[in-house]
């Protein structure tokens, strides 16, 4: 049987940021400039990667990354303007 983990919902953007900082994640998140599908925090540390098996189209991966970054950053109190990433050719993707 797997252990159950319980995480409390945050009430403010500041609490959301504090919770993530306990896990060594500093907002805002952004697409990695070096690795397609990777998301890094404000300190440049890897946080997560979308499509590690490279089964999705690059543009689809970039869209997922951009929208997840926007959603997470918005929860942290950062103003969402748009989900924007460089085109795959500009990001160094093949």
ABEGO torsion letter per residue (X at the ends): XBBBBBBBBBABAAAAAAAAAAAGBBOBBBBBAABBGBBBBAAGBBABBBGAAGABBAAAAAAAAAAAAAAAAAAAGBBBABBBBBBAAAAGBX
